[in-house]
Structures are given as structure tokens and as C-alpha cells.
Amino acid sequence: MEQVNPAADRRSRDILDRVKAVFCAKGFDGASMQDLAVAAGMSAGNFYRYFPSKNAIIEALAQQDLERMETEIGAIFAAADPRKAFGELLRARVENIHCDNGPLWAEIEAASFRKPEIAALRLRMEQAVTAKLASVLGRIAGVGDREALERFGAHACFLVLLVTGLSTASRPTDSAETRERNRRLSALVIEAGENAVASILRPSGLRSAVEA
């Protein structure tokens, strides 16, 4: 039976939006394909036409995140002040981490320790995100992508670790005390991210693209 292309089909995107909550509630291993089909409002047979496995769902979600990031990076590159635009994006991502895919990727990260195929997907995702973030830092510092990856790859990796770490530390159902702790933690993540960006301009006397 011919499978539908998840990246191009609007229905596939609707399915992905519906199944995220199941993964967050039951975990990657605990969520069955039947659970996911029910959440999508479809029969199991029809669901398999779109996504033949949970791995295929995770791959499609990863592609969605990368496409979204491409759009955000494009806006940063087009901004009059890319450093400011990046800071605003970082703050929005951190403050809305429950509305994004933070809890979902926390479950996927846990699954990656048990399933080599998920570990490989997670690694590819992190490498792609790191490269994209490095290109943004290069734009802020006024250098090309190749030099940016060499010089700022560690900075980009640090930013990825900050945000993914925050996603594993907090849940929408946390107690009031834990939410307050996580609010302070979020503020520290934003501060550390902003300091990481500032540090790329200091040691070598680089000026931002706006100041150049």
C-alpha cells in the first residue's frame, strides 16, 4: 500500500499535533500504535498508511522542528540586529518550553538510551541544530558558516544542552514549588545563553554584524 509523505501532507501534520500528548503522557515505549491511532481519530490501518512505526513519527517530528528552526533562523539573518533577534528567540523558546516540544523530546531522549535507532536520530537532530545555531552565531560575529562552525560549534552545543536540559527538568504538572524553581532555572538558562553569545565577541575583538 502506498504511504503518504508525512513532510508534505497537511493531514500528517495534524496527526503529529494530536499524538504528541500521548508520547508525553505514556512515554515512547508506553505509547502503543493503537493509542496513537485513537489520539489521531483514525483506525489503526489508516494510521499505518501515514506512519508505519513510532520511529517514523519521531523522524517526522524532528523534521518539523528543523523546518521551524529554518524559518526562525531566516528571520534572524534578515533582522537589522541579529544578536537581539536571537536573544528574543532564545527567551521565547525557554519561556514557552511546555508549549513547544520540550517534554516530548525529553521522552525521546530517555528512549534513545534504550534504542540505538532513536539514539542515532537524536544525534543527527542535535548535529543539525548545532550547525544551524553555529551559523547564527557566525552571523552575529560577522563570519561565514565554515568558520562559525569551527569557532562557535562548542557555543552552539552548549546552547543545545541548556535548552534540552531544561526540557527534562520541568513538566506542566509540576508542583507550585517546583514550578518556581524552574522559573528561576529558566532565567539562568536565558542568562547563560546570552552570556555565551556575548563571549563570541569578546576574546578576539570581533564586532557584531550590526556594529561592523
C-alpha positions as a Markdown table, in Angstrom:
| # | Residue | x | y | z |
|---|---|---|---|---|
| 1 | Met | 0.0 | 0.0 | 0.0 |
| 2 | Glu | 1.3 | 3.4 | -0.9 |
| 3 | Gln | 2.4 | 5.5 | 2.1 |
| 4 | Val | 1.6 | 9.2 | 2.4 |
| 5 | Asn | 4.6 | 11.6 | 2.5 |
| 6 | Pro | 4.5 | 13.0 | 6.1 |
| 7 | Ala | 6.5 | 16.1 | 5.3 |
| 8 | Ala | 4.2 | 17.3 | 2.6 |
| 9 | Asp | 0.7 | 16.2 | 3.7 |
| 10 | Arg | -1.4 | 18.5 | 5.9 |
| 11 | Arg | -3.2 | 15.6 | 7.4 |
| 12 | Ser | 0.1 | 14.2 | 8.6 |
| 13 | Arg | 0.9 | 17.4 | 10.4 |
| 14 | Asp | -2.5 | 17.3 | 12.1 |
| 15 | Ile | -1.8 | 13.7 | 13.2 |
| 16 | Leu | 1.6 | 14.7 | 14.6 |
| 17 | Asp | 0.0 | 17.5 | 16.7 |
| 18 | Arg | -2.5 | 15.1 | 18.1 |
| 19 | Val | -0.1 | 12.3 | 19.1 |
| 20 | Lys | 2.5 | 14.5 | 20.9 |
| 21 | Ala | 0.4 | 14.4 | 24.1 |
| 22 | Val | 0.3 | 10.6 | 24.1 |
| 23 | Phe | 4.1 | 10.3 | 23.9 |
| 24 | Cys | 4.4 | 12.9 | 26.8 |
| 25 | Ala | 1.8 | 11.1 | 28.9 |
| 26 | Lys | 2.8 | 7.5 | 28.3 |
| 27 | Gly | 6.4 | 7.7 | 27.1 |
| 28 | Phe | 7.9 | 6.5 | 23.9 |
| 29 | Asp | 7.7 | 2.8 | 25.0 |
| 30 | Gly | 4.4 | 3.1 | 26.8 |
| 31 | Ala | 2.5 | 4.6 | 23.9 |
| 32 | Ser | 1.2 | 1.9 | 21.5 |
| 33 | Met | 0.4 | 2.4 | 17.9 |
| 34 | Gln | -3.2 | 1.8 | 18.8 |
| 35 | Asp | -3.0 | 4.6 | 21.4 |
| 36 | Leu | -1.6 | 6.9 | 18.8 |
| 37 | Ala | -4.2 | 6.0 | 16.2 |
| 38 | Val | -7.0 | 6.7 | 18.7 |
| 39 | Ala | -5.5 | 10.1 | 19.6 |
| 40 | Ala | -5.4 | 10.9 | 15.9 |
| 41 | Gly | -9.1 | 9.8 | 15.5 |
| 42 | Met | -8.2 | 7.2 | 13.0 |
| 43 | Ser | -8.4 | 3.4 | 12.6 |
| 44 | Ala | -5.1 | 1.6 | 13.1 |
| 45 | Gly | -5.0 | 0.5 | 9.5 |
| 46 | Asn | -5.4 | 4.1 | 8.2 |
| 47 | Phe | -2.9 | 5.4 | 10.7 |
| 48 | Tyr | -0.2 | 3.0 | 9.4 |
| 49 | Arg | -0.7 | 4.5 | 5.9 |
| 50 | Tyr | 0.7 | 7.7 | 7.3 |
| 51 | Phe | 3.2 | 6.4 | 9.9 |
| 52 | Pro | 4.2 | 2.7 | 9.7 |
| 53 | Ser | 6.2 | 2.9 | 13.0 |
| 54 | Lys | 6.8 | 5.1 | 16.1 |
| 55 | Asn | 10.3 | 5.7 | 14.7 |
| 56 | Ala | 8.7 | 7.2 | 11.6 |
| 57 | Ile | 6.6 | 9.5 | 13.8 |
| 58 | Ile | 9.7 | 10.7 | 15.6 |
| 59 | Glu | 11.5 | 11.3 | 12.4 |
| 60 | Ala | 8.6 | 13.4 | 11.1 |
| 61 | Leu | 8.5 | 15.4 | 14.4 |
| 62 | Ala | 12.3 | 16.0 | 14.1 |
| 63 | Gln | 11.8 | 17.3 | 10.5 |
| 64 | Gln | 9.0 | 19.6 | 11.7 |
| 65 | Asp | 11.3 | 21.1 | 14.3 |
| 66 | Leu | 14.1 | 21.6 | 11.8 |
| 67 | Glu | 11.7 | 23.3 | 9.3 |
| 68 | Arg | 10.5 | 25.6 | 12.1 |
| 69 | Met | 14.1 | 26.4 | 13.0 |
| 70 | Glu | 14.9 | 27.2 | 9.4 |
| 71 | Thr | 12.2 | 29.8 | 9.4 |
| 72 | Glu | 13.4 | 31.3 | 12.7 |
| 73 | Ile | 17.0 | 31.4 | 11.5 |
| 74 | Gly | 15.9 | 33.1 | 8.3 |
| 75 | Ala | 14.2 | 35.8 | 10.4 |
| 76 | Ile | 17.4 | 36.3 | 12.4 |
| 77 | Phe | 19.5 | 36.6 | 9.3 |
| 78 | Ala | 17.1 | 39.2 | 7.9 |
| 79 | Ala | 16.9 | 41.2 | 11.2 |
| 80 | Ala | 18.6 | 44.6 | 11.4 |
| 81 | Asp | 20.1 | 43.4 | 14.8 |
| 82 | Pro | 20.7 | 39.6 | 14.6 |
| 83 | Arg | 22.0 | 39.4 | 18.1 |
| 84 | Lys | 18.9 | 41.0 | 19.5 |
| 85 | Ala | 16.7 | 38.8 | 17.4 |
| 86 | Phe | 18.5 | 35.7 | 18.6 |
| 87 | Gly | 18.1 | 36.7 | 22.2 |
| 88 | Glu | 14.4 | 37.2 | 21.7 |
| 89 | Leu | 14.1 | 33.7 | 20.1 |
| 90 | Leu | 16.1 | 32.1 | 22.9 |
| 91 | Arg | 13.9 | 33.8 | 25.6 |
| 92 | Ala | 10.7 | 32.8 | 23.7 |
| 93 | Arg | 11.9 | 29.2 | 23.4 |
| 94 | Val | 12.7 | 28.9 | 27.1 |
| 95 | Glu | 9.6 | 30.6 | 28.4 |
| 96 | Asn | 7.3 | 28.5 | 26.2 |
| 97 | Ile | 9.2 | 25.2 | 26.5 |
| 98 | His | 5.9 | 23.4 | 27.6 |
| 99 | Cys | 4.1 | 24.8 | 24.6 |
| 100 | Asp | 6.8 | 23.6 | 22.3 |
| 101 | Asn | 8.2 | 20.0 | 22.1 |
| 102 | Gly | 10.3 | 20.1 | 25.3 |
| 103 | Pro | 8.5 | 17.4 | 27.2 |
| 104 | Leu | 8.2 | 15.3 | 24.1 |
| 105 | Trp | 11.9 | 15.5 | 23.3 |
| 106 | Ala | 12.7 | 14.6 | 27.0 |
| 107 | Glu | 10.8 | 11.3 | 26.4 |
| 108 | Ile | 12.7 | 10.7 | 23.2 |
| 109 | Glu | 16.0 | 11.4 | 24.9 |
| 110 | Ala | 15.1 | 8.8 | 27.5 |
| 111 | Ala | 14.2 | 6.3 | 24.8 |
| 112 | Ser | 17.5 | 6.9 | 23.0 |
| 113 | Phe | 19.4 | 5.3 | 25.8 |
| 114 | Arg | 17.5 | 2.0 | 25.2 |
| 115 | Lys | 17.0 | 2.1 | 21.4 |
| 116 | Pro | 20.0 | 2.6 | 19.1 |
| 117 | Glu | 17.9 | 3.8 | 16.2 |
| 118 | Ile | 16.4 | 6.6 | 18.3 |
| 119 | Ala | 19.9 | 7.4 | 19.6 |
| 120 | Ala | 21.1 | 7.8 | 16.0 |
| 121 | Leu | 18.1 | 10.0 | 15.1 |
| 122 | Arg | 18.7 | 12.1 | 18.2 |
| 123 | Leu | 22.3 | 12.5 | 17.3 |
| 124 | Arg | 21.5 | 13.6 | 13.8 |
| 125 | Met | 19.0 | 16.1 | 15.1 |
| 126 | Glu | 21.4 | 17.6 | 17.6 |
| 127 | Gln | 24.1 | 17.9 | 14.9 |
| 128 | Ala | 21.8 | 19.6 | 12.6 |
| 129 | Val | 20.6 | 22.0 | 15.3 |
| 130 | Thr | 24.1 | 22.7 | 16.4 |
| 131 | Ala | 25.2 | 23.5 | 12.9 |
| 132 | Lys | 22.3 | 25.9 | 12.4 |
| 133 | Leu | 22.9 | 27.7 | 15.7 |
| 134 | Ala | 26.6 | 28.0 | 14.8 |
| 135 | Ser | 25.6 | 29.7 | 11.6 |
| 136 | Val | 23.5 | 32.2 | 13.6 |
| 137 | Leu | 26.5 | 32.9 | 15.9 |
| 138 | Gly | 28.6 | 33.4 | 12.8 |
| 139 | Arg | 26.1 | 35.9 | 11.5 |
| 140 | Ile | 26.3 | 37.8 | 14.9 |
| 141 | Ala | 30.1 | 37.7 | 14.8 |
| 142 | Gly | 30.3 | 38.6 | 11.1 |
| 143 | Val | 32.0 | 35.3 | 9.9 |
| 144 | Gly | 30.9 | 32.7 | 7.4 |
| 145 | Asp | 29.3 | 29.3 | 8.1 |
| 146 | Arg | 32.5 | 27.2 | 7.9 |
| 147 | Glu | 34.5 | 29.5 | 10.2 |
| 148 | Ala | 31.5 | 29.8 | 12.5 |
| 149 | Leu | 31.2 | 26.0 | 12.9 |
| 150 | Glu | 34.9 | 25.8 | 13.8 |
| 151 | Arg | 34.9 | 28.7 | 16.2 |
| 152 | Phe | 31.5 | 28.6 | 17.7 |
| 153 | Gly | 30.4 | 24.9 | 17.4 |
| 154 | Ala | 31.1 | 24.4 | 21.1 |
| 155 | His | 29.0 | 27.5 | 21.9 |
| 156 | Ala | 26.1 | 26.2 | 19.8 |
| 157 | Cys | 26.4 | 22.8 | 21.5 |
| 158 | Phe | 26.3 | 24.5 | 24.9 |
| 159 | Leu | 23.1 | 26.3 | 23.9 |
| 160 | Val | 21.5 | 23.0 | 22.8 |
| 161 | Leu | 22.5 | 21.4 | 26.1 |
| 162 | Leu | 21.0 | 24.2 | 28.1 |
| 163 | Val | 17.6 | 24.1 | 26.4 |
| 164 | Thr | 17.3 | 20.3 | 26.2 |
| 165 | Gly | 18.4 | 20.0 | 29.8 |
| 166 | Leu | 15.7 | 22.5 | 30.9 |
| 167 | Ser | 13.1 | 20.4 | 29.0 |
| 168 | Thr | 14.0 | 17.3 | 31.0 |
| 169 | Ala | 13.9 | 19.2 | 34.3 |
| 170 | Ser | 10.3 | 20.5 | 34.1 |
| 171 | Arg | 6.8 | 19.4 | 33.4 |
| 172 | Pro | 3.4 | 21.2 | 33.1 |
| 173 | Thr | 2.1 | 19.2 | 36.1 |
| 174 | Asp | 4.9 | 20.1 | 38.5 |
| 175 | Ser | 4.1 | 21.4 | 42.0 |
| 176 | Ala | 4.0 | 25.2 | 42.7 |
| 177 | Glu | 7.3 | 24.9 | 44.5 |
| 178 | Thr | 8.9 | 23.0 | 41.5 |
| 179 | Arg | 7.5 | 25.5 | 39.0 |
| 180 | Glu | 9.0 | 28.4 | 41.0 |
| 181 | Arg | 12.4 | 26.6 | 41.0 |
| 182 | Asn | 12.1 | 26.0 | 37.3 |
| 183 | Arg | 11.1 | 29.6 | 36.7 |
| 184 | Arg | 14.4 | 30.6 | 38.3 |
| 185 | Leu | 16.2 | 27.9 | 36.3 |
| 186 | Ser | 14.7 | 29.2 | 33.1 |
| 187 | Ala | 16.0 | 32.7 | 33.9 |
| 188 | Leu | 19.5 | 31.2 | 34.5 |
| 189 | Val | 19.3 | 29.4 | 31.2 |
| 190 | Ile | 18.5 | 32.6 | 29.3 |
| 191 | Glu | 21.3 | 34.5 | 31.1 |
| 192 | Ala | 23.8 | 31.7 | 30.3 |
| 193 | Gly | 22.7 | 31.7 | 26.7 |
| 194 | Glu | 23.1 | 35.5 | 26.4 |
| 195 | Asn | 26.5 | 35.3 | 28.1 |
| 196 | Ala | 27.6 | 32.6 | 25.6 |
| 197 | Val | 26.6 | 34.8 | 22.7 |
| 198 | Ala | 28.4 | 37.8 | 24.2 |
| 199 | Ser | 31.5 | 35.7 | 24.7 |
| 200 | Ile | 32.0 | 35.2 | 21.0 |
| 201 | Leu | 32.5 | 38.9 | 20.5 |
| 202 | Arg | 35.0 | 39.4 | 23.3 |
| 203 | Pro | 38.1 | 37.3 | 23.1 |
| 204 | Ser | 39.2 | 38.1 | 19.5 |
| 205 | Gly | 37.8 | 41.6 | 19.4 |
| 206 | Leu | 35.1 | 40.7 | 17.0 |
| 207 | Arg | 32.3 | 43.1 | 16.3 |
| 208 | Ser | 28.7 | 42.2 | 15.6 |
| 209 | Ala | 27.3 | 42.4 | 12.1 |
| 210 | Val | 25.3 | 45.4 | 13.2 |
| 211 | Glu | 28.4 | 47.2 | 14.6 |
| 212 | Ala | 30.7 | 46.4 | 11.7 |
